[in-house]
Amino acid sequence: MSPRTFRIALILLCIGSLIGFFPLALRLATRFATFAYNPAIDARILLLWPDRIELKPIRDLVTFSPRPPNAEYTFLIPPERLQWVTKQLRTYSTPTPSASWHMRVRSLEPGKQEIELELLGDGIYGVVYEASSEVVLPLRTKLAGPSFAFIVAGLDAAGCVLLLALLLLARRFWLRYATRESCM
């Protein structure tokens, strides 16, 4: 391989690894923004009504959880309504114009879900909670400022640099081995 071709391959590999490592970097960086539940962080809990959604402040948790027997809302998000709920969240008002609500739902067992509800804007602000048909149990707080992007970018770049270093070392050892073999 000519030096020019090798440089082009390294550049393409670097760009590809930055793109490829991004989801992993984001997942690892999210751990830096997730903390034990802190009631002082006034995140929101999603209430699903038959015709709308409502985001209630977690400070008011005692007023809606446990759910009264005659309440029309639920804490669980059925799989068939997930897309509709996500669409409603996109149009739900936010404290700042450039922010948006995001949600991830993970089924734990029948009748139980882990829901991550966060507001993404200049940073991350939200809560991870366990929802059942009757109660909500806050588990973790998500909180990060604008500098969170630097953590993600740093982890992504570190993965790229590590991969390139390994490839350059492997190439160096391969060239040494090939040179020894041709001399014998």
C-alpha positions in Angstrom: 0.0 0.0 0.0 1.4 3.4 -1.0 1.9 6.1 1.7 -0.8 8.3 0.0 -3.4 5.4 -0.1 -2.5 4.6 3.6 -3.1 8.2 4.6 -6.5 8.3 2.8 -7.5 5.0 4.4 -6.5 6.4 7.9 -8.6 9.6 7.3 -11.6 7.6 6.2 -11.2 5.2 9.1 -11.0 8.1 11.5 -14.2 9.7 10.2 -15.9 6.3 10.2 -14.8 5.5 13.7 -16.0 8.9 15.0 -19.4 8.2 13.5 -19.4 4.6 14.7 -18.2 5.3 18.2 -20.7 8.1 18.8 -23.6 5.9 20.1 -21.2 4.1 22.5 -19.7 7.4 23.6 -23.2 8.8 24.3 -24.2 5.8 26.3 -21.0 5.9 28.4 -21.3 9.7 28.9 -24.9 9.4 30.0 -23.6 7.7 33.2 -21.9 11.0 34.0 -25.2 12.8 33.9 -27.2 10.2 35.9 -27.3 10.5 39.7 -29.2 9.0 42.7 -32.7 10.4 42.9 -32.7 13.9 44.2 -36.1 15.4 45.2 -34.7 18.9 44.9 -34.5 18.5 41.1 -38.1 19.2 40.1 -38.4 16.9 37.1 -41.7 15.8 35.5 -43.8 12.6 35.6 -45.9 11.7 32.6 -49.6 11.0 33.1 -51.4 9.3 30.2 -55.0 10.3 29.8 -57.3 8.7 27.2 -57.1 11.9 25.0 -53.9 13.7 26.1 -50.7 13.6 28.1 -49.8 15.7 31.1 -46.4 16.3 32.7 -46.7 16.8 36.4 -44.0 18.2 38.6 -42.4 15.5 40.8 -42.8 17.7 43.8 -46.6 17.1 43.5 -46.1 13.3 43.5 -48.3 12.7 46.5 -51.2 14.3 44.7 -51.3 11.8 41.9 -49.4 8.7 43.1 -50.7 6.3 44.3 -53.4 6.7 41.6 -56.9 7.2 43.0 -59.3 4.3 42.1 -61.5 6.5 39.9 -58.7 8.3 38.1 -58.8 8.2 34.3 -55.0 8.6 33.8 -52.4 5.9 33.9 -48.7 5.8 34.5 -48.0 3.0 32.1 -47.5 3.6 28.4 -48.9 0.7 26.3 -46.8 -0.3 23.3 -49.6 0.6 20.9 -49.8 4.1 22.2 -46.0 4.8 22.5 -45.8 6.5 19.1 -48.8 8.7 19.8 -47.3 9.7 23.2 -43.9 10.5 21.6 -45.7 12.7 19.1 -47.6 14.5 21.9 -44.3 15.0 23.8 -42.8 16.8 20.7 -45.6 19.4 20.8 -45.7 19.7 24.6 -44.7 23.1 25.9 -41.2 23.5 27.4 -39.7 26.1 29.7 -37.3 27.3 27.0 -38.1 27.6 23.3 -35.0 25.6 22.1 -35.7 22.6 24.4 -37.6 19.4 23.7 -39.0 16.5 25.7 -37.6 13.0 25.2 -38.7 9.7 26.6 -37.5 6.1 26.7 -39.7 3.3 27.9 -38.4 -0.1 29.0 -40.7 -2.9 30.1 -39.5 -4.6 33.3 -42.2 -7.2 33.7 -45.9 -7.3 33.0 -47.5 -4.2 34.5 -44.1 -2.4 35.2 -42.0 0.0 33.2 -38.9 2.0 33.6 -39.5 5.4 32.1 -36.8 8.0 31.4 -38.3 11.4 30.8 -35.9 14.2 30.1 -35.9 17.8 28.8 -33.0 18.3 26.3 -32.0 21.8 25.6 -28.7 23.4 26.7 -28.2 20.3 28.8 -30.2 17.3 30.2 -32.8 17.6 33.0 -35.0 14.8 33.9 -35.9 11.7 35.9 -35.8 7.9 35.6 -38.8 6.3 37.3 -40.5 3.0 37.7 -44.1 3.0 36.8 -46.8 0.5 37.6 -50.6 0.8 37.1 -51.0 2.3 40.5 -47.8 4.1 41.6 -44.6 5.9 40.4 -41.3 5.3 42.1 -38.5 7.8 41.2 -35.2 6.0 40.8 -32.6 8.4 39.4 -32.1 12.0 38.4 -30.6 13.1 35.1 -28.8 16.4 35.1 -26.1 17.9 32.9 -25.2 21.3 31.6 -24.0 22.4 28.2 -20.6 21.0 28.9 -22.0 17.5 28.6 -21.4 17.7 24.9 -17.7 17.9 25.6 -17.8 14.7 27.6 -19.5 12.9 24.7 -17.1 14.4 22.2 -14.1 13.5 24.4 -15.1 9.9 24.8 -15.8 9.7 21.0 -12.4 11.1 20.2 -10.7 8.8 22.7 -12.3 5.8 21.0 -11.1 7.0 17.6 -7.5 7.7 18.8 -7.4 4.3 20.5 -8.5 2.5 17.4 -6.0 4.4 15.2 -3.2 3.7 17.6 -3.9 0.0 17.6 -4.0 0.0 13.8 -0.8 1.9 13.5 0.9 -0.5 16.0 -0.4 -3.5 14.2 0.8 -2.1 10.8 4.2 -1.4 12.3 4.6 -4.9 13.7 3.3 -6.4 10.5 5.8 -4.4 8.4 8.6 -5.5 10.8 7.5 -9.2 10.5 7.3 -8.9 6.7 10.7 -7.4 6.5 12.3 -10.2 8.6 10.6 -12.9 6.6 11.8 -11.4 3.3 15.4 -11.2 4.6 15.5 -14.9 5.5 
